[in-house]
Amino acid sequence: MIPWLADDEPFPPVVRALRSPNGLLCAGGDLSVTRLLEAYRHGIFPWFNPGEPILWWSPDPRMVLFPNEFKISRSLAKVLRKHLYEIRTDTAFEHVMHACAALRTGHQGTWIGEDMIAAYCALHRMGYAHSVEVWMMDKLVGGVYGVSIGRMFYGESMFSMVSNASKIALAHLSGQLERWQFDMIDCQMNTPHLASLGAREIPRSEFIARLQELVHCTPIAEWKFDSDLFI
């Protein structure tokens, strides 16, 4: 049995999260900016199907990507050197969210419903949520979005309409975050795709300890990427 949160009730300690399903902590509450920021600062994230109660998670172990450990394959390195694309940040945040949602519909379902899109767009307007976008021929072909607090980035989802587009976005994100001295990108759950890019699992206790330092660092004033990351 998991707790049901009232709108103004704080989250329970993450050590109370279930082992099966791994990380399920509580249900209820809302998707307000205040609630979401509180969740992320404590290593908790929402994940639920549209039309169902909000579920909050904090799995153990936690999948993370350390920016300096991002793996660039030979084929991806060639793509990055050719620069047949343009990287933009925060110019099409809602579009990226809709593209991520559409990519998953019909496969494993999607947790990115209209309520989630509205909630994260509110975070975006307040400067907490960001998108990294890959454009080709003035068309959005891939990207990633997530939440940034202090010097911590929480990856939420990514999409690709052409080969390697999401990897390009993640490569630029990792490279820039390393320059900005971000220590971790939260990947939430273990997947073979993320593991192939260098992400790995760490104990939740280690994740929370690192997190508590990073979220109190001075945030980046302007979310603008350097143009010389892959020259």
C-alpha positions in Angstrom: 0.0 0.0 0.0 1.3 3.5 -0.9 0.3 6.8 0.6 -2.2 9.1 -1.1 -1.1 12.7 -1.1 -3.3 15.7 -0.4 -2.5 18.7 -2.5 -0.4 20.4 0.3 1.0 17.2 1.8 4.8 16.7 1.5 6.3 13.6 -0.1 7.2 10.7 2.2 11.0 9.8 2.4 12.2 8.0 -0.7 13.4 5.1 1.4 9.8 4.1 1.7 9.4 3.5 -2.0 8.3 0.0 -3.0 10.7 -2.6 -4.3 8.1 -3.9 -6.6 7.2 -2.1 -8.7 10.7 -0.6 -8.2 10.5 3.0 -6.9 6.8 3.5 -6.6 6.5 6.0 -3.7 3.1 7.5 -3.5 0.0 8.7 -5.5 -2.1 11.8 -5.7 -1.1 15.4 -5.3 -1.0 17.7 -8.3 1.3 18.8 -11.1 1.8 22.3 -9.9 5.2 24.0 -10.4 5.8 24.0 -6.6 5.0 20.2 -6.4 7.2 19.3 -9.4 10.2 21.3 -8.1 9.8 19.7 -4.7 9.7 16.3 -6.3 12.8 16.8 -8.4 14.8 18.3 -5.6 14.2 15.1 -3.6 14.9 12.6 -6.4 11.2 11.9 -7.2 9.4 12.2 -10.6 5.9 11.7 -11.9 5.1 8.8 -14.2 1.6 7.7 -14.9 -0.9 7.0 -17.7 -3.2 9.8 -18.8 -6.6 9.6 -17.1 -5.1 7.7 -14.1 -4.0 9.0 -10.7 -0.6 10.7 -10.6 2.1 8.3 -9.5 5.4 9.4 -8.0 8.6 7.3 -8.3 12.1 7.1 -6.9 13.7 3.9 -8.1 16.7 2.1 -6.6 19.2 1.8 -8.3 18.9 5.0 -10.4 20.0 5.3 -14.0 22.2 8.3 -14.6 24.5 9.7 -17.3 27.6 11.5 -16.1 28.2 14.1 -18.9 31.9 13.2 -19.3 30.9 9.5 -19.8 28.7 10.0 -22.8 29.8 7.5 -25.5 30.2 8.8 -29.0 30.5 6.0 -31.5 32.5 6.3 -34.7 29.4 6.7 -36.8 28.0 9.4 -34.5 31.3 11.2 -34.4 31.2 11.5 -38.2 27.7 12.9 -38.1 28.7 15.5 -35.5 31.7 16.6 -37.5 29.7 17.1 -40.7 27.3 19.6 -39.0 24.4 18.9 -41.4 22.1 20.1 -38.7 21.4 23.1 -36.4 21.1 22.9 -32.6 18.6 25.2 -31.0 17.6 25.5 -27.4 14.1 26.4 -26.0 12.7 27.5 -29.3 10.1 24.7 -29.7 9.7 23.3 -26.2 6.0 22.3 -26.5 6.6 20.9 -30.0 9.4 18.6 -28.6 7.0 17.4 -25.9 4.3 16.6 -28.4 6.8 14.8 -30.6 8.0 12.7 -27.7 4.4 11.8 -26.8 3.5 10.9 -30.4 6.6 8.7 -30.8 5.5 6.4 -28.0 1.8 6.2 -28.7 0.9 2.7 -30.0 4.1 1.2 -28.5 4.4 1.2 -24.8 1.9 3.9 -24.3 2.8 7.4 -23.2 2.9 9.2 -19.9 3.1 12.5 -21.7 -0.5 13.5 -21.7 -2.0 16.9 -22.0 -1.8 17.5 -18.2 1.9 16.7 -18.3 2.5 18.9 -21.3 0.7 21.8 -19.6 2.7 21.3 -16.3 6.1 21.1 -18.0 5.3 24.1 -20.2 4.7 26.0 -17.0 8.1 24.9 -15.7 9.5 26.0 -19.1 8.0 29.5 -18.8 9.6 29.8 -15.3 13.0 28.8 -16.7 13.3 25.3 -15.2 12.4 23.1 -18.1 14.4 23.1 -21.3 14.5 21.6 -24.8 17.5 20.8 -27.0 16.4 20.7 -30.6 17.9 19.3 -33.8 16.8 21.1 -36.9 17.5 20.2 -40.5 16.4 22.3 -43.4 14.4 24.4 -40.9 12.5 21.3 -39.8 12.5 19.9 -36.2 13.8 16.3 -36.6 14.8 15.4 -33.0 15.4 16.6 -29.5 15.3 16.0 -25.8 13.6 17.9 -23.0 14.0 17.9 -19.2 14.3 19.9 -16.0 17.3 21.8 -14.7 17.7 22.8 -11.1 21.0 24.3 -9.9 23.6 22.2 -11.8 21.5 19.1 -12.0 19.6 18.1 -15.2 16.7 15.6 -15.2 16.2 14.1 -18.6 12.5 13.4 -19.3 12.2 12.1 -22.9 13.7 12.4 -26.4 12.6 11.7 -29.9 14.1 11.2 -33.4 12.5 11.6 -36.8 15.7 10.9 -38.7 18.7 8.6 -37.9 20.8 9.8 -34.9 18.8 12.9 -34.2 18.1 12.2 -30.6 21.8 11.1 -30.1 22.9 14.4 -31.6 20.7 16.3 -29.1 22.0 14.2 -26.2 25.6 14.6 -27.3 25.3 18.4 -27.4 23.4 18.4 -24.1 26.1 16.2 -22.4 29.0 18.3 -23.9 27.5 21.6 -22.8 26.5 20.4 -19.3 30.1 19.2 -18.8 31.3 22.7 -19.6 28.8 24.1 -17.2 30.0 21.7 -14.5 26.8 19.7 -14.2 27.6 16.4 -12.5 24.7 14.2 -13.6 21.9 13.8 -16.0 19.1 11.8 -14.4 17.8 9.1 -16.8 15.4 7.6 -14.3 15.0 4.0 -15.6 17.5 1.6 -17.1 17.1 0.9 -20.9 19.6 -0.8 -23.3 19.6 2.4 -25.4 20.7 4.6 -22.6 23.3 2.1 -21.4 24.7 2.0 -25.0 25.3 5.8 -24.7 27.2 5.6 -21.4 24.4 5.8 -18.8 24.7 3.5 -15.8 23.0 2.6 -12.6 24.1 3.9 -9.2 22.5 3.3 -5.7 19.7 5.7 -4.9 21.5 6.8 -1.8 24.5 8.0 -3.9 22.1 9.6 -6.3 20.3 11.6 -3.5 23.6 12.6 -1.9 25.0 14.0 -5.2 21.6 15.6 -6.0 21.5 17.5 -2.7 24.7 19.2 -3.6 23.9 20.0 -7.2 20.4 21.5 -6.7 21.9 24.2 -4.4 24.5 25.3 -7.0 24.1 28.6 -8.8 21.9 27.9 -11.9 22.9 28.8 -15.4 21.6 32.3 -16.2 21.2 31.8 -20.0 20.4 28.4 -21.5 22.5 28.9 -24.6 24.8 26.3 -26.0 28.4 27.0 -27.3 28.9 26.7 -31.0 32.3 25.0 -30.8 31.3 21.7 -29.0 32.1 19.4 -32.0 34.4 21.3 -34.3 
